[in-house]
Amino acid sequence: MNILVNGRHLEVTPALKSYAEEKIKKFERYLSDITEAIITLSVEKYRHKAEVLLKANGMLIQAESVTGEIYSAIDEVAEKLDRQVKKYKEKLVSHRKGSVRNTEGAQETSSLPEGASIIKNKRFELKPMSSDEASLQMELLNKSFFVFTNDSSGDINVIYRRHDGNFGLIEPVK
């Protein structure tokens, strides 16, 4: 596993780097297919923030923590990752046993309100996956929606969390 430790408004000392690496290396025991871990440590006034992004088998697992001390932020983010990794492993096991989650087809349209503008543009590779894999990826990233390429149709789909706690799937009509 390749571990990158970055600092924003903070000098990453060798002790801090080794502490963060030690906390994240333990996830290699649970997930053998982790290819990269990106740890970003930052300080803004009295807020110490630790963010970790694990890349495992095409999936992304992300967690962040803000505390008053950088070492406790690293500890807390490791605990959050631990819970997410366990959840991911449980879903993998239940998926292998044949449990299938039903998704509903839905269509939504949205437009920017007057005076609003796009302030962030993000580009990423779309890995072909099933809607079940996409919902798992969305949960691991702790997002309310996820854009993916449907492995059965080859189309770009959006899966999102509904207000009732279920998932919705937006598929293009040809």
C-alpha positions in Angstrom: 0.0 0.0 0.0 1.3 3.4 -1.0 0.7 6.0 1.8 0.9 9.7 1.1 0.9 12.1 4.0 0.2 15.8 3.1 0.0 18.8 5.4 -2.0 22.0 4.9 -0.8 24.9 7.0 1.1 22.3 9.0 4.6 20.9 8.8 4.4 17.1 8.8 7.2 16.0 11.2 8.7 12.5 10.9 6.9 11.6 14.2 3.6 12.8 12.9 4.0 11.0 9.6 5.0 7.7 11.2 2.0 8.0 13.7 -0.5 8.6 10.8 1.1 5.8 8.7 1.0 3.3 11.6 -2.7 4.0 12.2 -3.6 3.6 8.5 -1.4 0.5 7.9 -3.6 -1.6 10.1 -6.4 -1.5 7.5 -4.1 -3.5 5.2 -5.0 -6.5 7.4 -8.7 -6.1 6.8 -8.5 -5.2 3.1 -5.6 -6.7 1.3 -6.5 -4.9 -2.0 -5.8 -1.3 -0.7 -3.6 0.3 -3.3 -3.2 3.8 -2.0 -4.0 5.8 1.2 -4.0 9.6 1.0 -3.8 11.3 4.4 -4.3 15.1 4.6 -3.6 16.8 7.9 -4.5 20.5 8.2 -4.8 23.2 10.8 -7.2 26.2 10.7 -7.0 28.3 13.9 -7.8 25.8 16.7 -9.3 23.2 14.4 -7.0 20.2 13.6 -8.4 18.1 10.7 -7.4 14.7 9.5 -8.8 13.4 6.2 -8.1 9.9 4.8 -9.0 8.5 1.4 -8.4 4.8 0.8 -8.4 3.4 -2.7 -9.3 -0.3 -2.6 -10.2 -2.4 -5.7 -11.7 0.5 -7.5 -13.7 1.6 -4.5 -13.0 4.8 -2.5 -13.4 4.9 1.3 -13.2 8.3 2.9 -13.4 9.7 6.4 -12.5 13.0 8.1 -12.3 14.2 11.7 -11.9 17.6 13.3 -10.7 18.0 16.9 -8.6 20.3 19.0 -5.4 18.3 18.6 -3.9 16.6 15.5 -3.1 13.3 17.1 -6.6 12.9 18.4 -8.0 13.8 14.9 -5.9 11.0 13.5 -7.2 8.6 16.1 -10.8 9.6 15.5 -10.5 9.3 11.7 -8.9 5.8 12.1 -12.0 4.8 14.2 -14.4 6.2 11.5 -12.5 4.3 8.8 -12.6 1.1 10.9 -16.4 1.3 11.1 -16.6 2.0 7.3 -14.2 -0.8 6.4 -16.2 -3.3 8.6 -19.4 -2.1 6.9 -17.8 -2.6 3.5 -16.6 -6.1 4.4 -20.0 -7.1 5.7 -21.7 -5.8 2.5 -19.2 -7.8 0.4 -20.0 -11.0 2.3 -23.7 -10.4 2.1 -23.5 -9.6 -1.6 -21.6 -12.8 -2.2 -24.4 -14.8 -0.5 -26.8 -13.4 -3.0 -28.7 -10.7 -1.2 -29.9 -8.2 -3.7 -31.2 -4.8 -2.9 -34.1 -3.5 -5.0 -33.7 0.0 -6.5 -36.5 2.1 -7.9 -36.2 4.0 -11.3 -36.8 7.7 -10.9 -36.3 10.8 -12.9 -35.5 14.2 -11.6 -34.5 17.5 -13.3 -32.8 20.4 -11.7 -31.5 23.8 -12.8 -29.3 26.4 -11.2 -31.2 29.1 -9.3 -30.8 32.6 -10.8 -27.5 34.2 -9.8 -25.9 30.8 -8.8 -22.8 29.5 -10.4 -20.7 26.3 -10.4 -17.8 26.8 -8.0 -16.3 23.4 -8.1 -15.6 21.1 -11.1 -14.5 17.5 -10.3 -13.3 14.9 -12.8 -12.9 11.2 -12.1 -12.8 7.9 -13.9 -16.1 6.1 -14.1 -15.6 2.4 -13.3 -18.4 0.1 -14.7 -20.3 -1.3 -11.7 -23.7 -2.6 -10.7 -26.3 -0.4 -8.9 -25.5 -2.4 -5.7 -21.8 -1.6 -6.0 -22.6 2.1 -6.6 -24.9 2.3 -3.6 -22.1 0.8 -1.5 -19.6 3.3 -2.9 -21.9 6.1 -2.2 -22.3 5.0 1.4 -18.5 4.6 1.8 -18.0 8.2 0.6 -20.8 9.4 2.8 -22.5 11.2 -0.1 -26.2 11.6 -1.0 -25.7 10.7 -4.6 -23.2 8.9 -6.8 -22.6 8.9 -10.6 -21.4 5.7 -12.2 -21.3 3.7 -15.4 -23.9 0.9 -15.3 -22.0 -2.4 -16.1 -25.1 -4.0 -17.7 -26.1 -1.2 -20.1 -22.9 0.9 -20.4 -24.9 4.1 -19.7 -24.1 6.7 -17.1 -26.5 6.4 -14.1 -27.0 8.3 -10.9 -28.0 6.6 -7.6 -29.2 8.8 -4.8 -30.5 8.5 -1.3 -34.2 9.3 -0.9 -35.7 11.1 2.1 -37.4 7.8 3.2 -33.9 6.2 3.5 -34.2 4.1 0.3 -32.3 4.6 -2.9 -33.4 6.0 -6.2 -31.7 5.2 -9.6 -31.8 7.7 -12.5 -31.2 6.0 -15.9 -31.1 7.8 -19.3 -33.8 7.1 -21.8 -32.7 6.4 -25.3 
